[in-house]
Amino acid sequence: MKTLRYITLAALTALAATGAYASGTHAGGHHAEDLIGKAGVAAKATRTVKVDMTDGMRFNPASIDVKQGETVRFVVTNSGKLKHELVLGTEKELKEHYEVMKKNPEMEHADANMVTLAAGKTGEVVWQFTKAGKVDFACLQPGHYDAGMKGAVNVTKASEKPAQK
């Protein structure tokens, strides 16, 4: 396992050196907060959103509406038999991270914007959405993103009403 961690760190370092992974500094766990928000404080969460991950390579729900400034606790359950994860980020950041994951499928990582879960397990992400716009999320386990395991958080300006469904 130590060898894998060193290889992963080396791969991330090489990507960072080439600028291929500079926009989302995964190695340090610091994401472009001005684009997707920041880690939230659980005590300040204004609501809880339950998200289910399935072996059909889908999130349920795949679209979530929040307000700018809102702190949300995502309670994420893996109802499948495969390992899945939910990672918040920009589309570009997620695609870059996915390419790293395809080359290093056993890479271990734990950042505030994500949760990785074994079959049948539940975890959570607490996130504050500081900017209006779209924040993507995806499962970056090899093959899952390509199979369509992705979704979006639609962040409306605090003064706007969320889209009705």
N, C-alpha and C positions, 0 to 999 in steps of 0.2 A: 504494500500500500504506500510506503514511503516513496518508492520509486515513481509511482503514478503521480503523487503530489508534486514531486520535483519536475517531472515531465510537464505536468499541467502548468506549473508556475513558469517553467521555461517557455512553454508555448504562448502563454499570456504575455510574458515579457517580450518575446519576439514580435508578437502582434502589436503591442504597444510601441515598440521601437520603430515599426514600419508605419505607424499611424493608423493601421487597419482597425484598431479597437479603441482609439483615443476618445471617441465621443462618449463612451460608457465605461468608466474606469472600473471594470469588474474586479480586477485584482485588488483594489483598495476598498471595494464595496461602496464607493461614492458615486452616485448616479447624477446625471444632469438635473439637479433639483429644480432649476428654473423651467425645465420642460415637463416633468412629470409629478412634481411635488416632493414630499419628504416623509421620512418615517414618522408615524403618528404616535401619540401617547395614548395608551389603551384607556386610561381614565377620562380622556377627552373625546372618545369616540361618540358621535351623535347617533349612530345606528350600526346594526350588524347586518351584513349581507352574506347569506349562505351560498356557496358555490360548490357544485358537484363536478368531479372530473371522472370521465368514463373511458372504458377501453374502446368505445366507438370514436375516440379521438375528438371529443367535444367537451365544452364547458357548459354547464347549465346553472345560471343563465350565461349567455355569451355576450350580452349587452347590458350594461349597468349604467344608470343615470345618477349622478351626484351633483352637488353644488360646489362651486369654488369656495375654498376655505374649509370644507367639510372633512372631518376625520372619520373614516369608515373602518370598522373591524370586519375583515373578510374571514369567515369561518369556512375553510376549504376541506372538503372530504374527497378522498380517493375511493370511489365505489367499485373500481375495477380490480383486476388481478395484476396489472403492470404498474411499475413505478411511474408517477406523474408529478408535474410541478406547475405552479402558477407563478409567473414572473411578470411584474409590471415594468414597462419601459416604453421608449419610442419604438416605432416599427424598425427603424434603422438599427437601434441598439439591440433589439431582440434578434434580428437577422444575423448581426455580427456575433452575438453570443451563441446563437444556434450553430453557426459554422464551427466555432470552437468546440461545442458539445459533440458535434458529429465526429470530430477528430479525437476527442477525449471523453467517450461515453460514461466513464466511471468518475469523472471529475466531481469532487465534492466542493460545494460552495454554500454559504449561508449568509445572505444579505437581507436587509430589512424589507426590500421590495419583492421578496419571493418566499415560497415555501415548497419544499420537495417532500413527497409523501409516498411511503410504501403502500401496497394494496391494503385497503380497509382502514387506513389511518386518517386522522383529522388533525389539522393544524390551522394556524391563522397568520394573517398579515394585517397590520394596522398601518393605515396610510392616510396622510393629509394631502388633499388635492388643492394645491395653491394657485393653479393657473387654469383658466377656462380653456377648453379644447378637448382633444381626444388623447387618452392614455391607453395604449395597447397592453394586452396581456397574452401570454402564450405558454404552452408547455414546450420546453426546449430539449426534452429527451429525444435522442436520435429517431427520426422518422415521424414524430408526433406533430411537429410544426408543419411539415410538408403535407401531412394528412388532414390539415385544417384545424388543428387544436389551438385555436386562438380566439380572442374576443376583444372588446373595447369598453372602456369606461368613458362615458360622455360627460364632461364636466361643463356645466352651464355657469355663466356669470352669476354671482350671488343674487343679483337683482332680477334674473330671468327665471321663468318656470321651467322645470325639466320637461322634455318631450313626452307627450302622452302616448301610450301604446294601447 
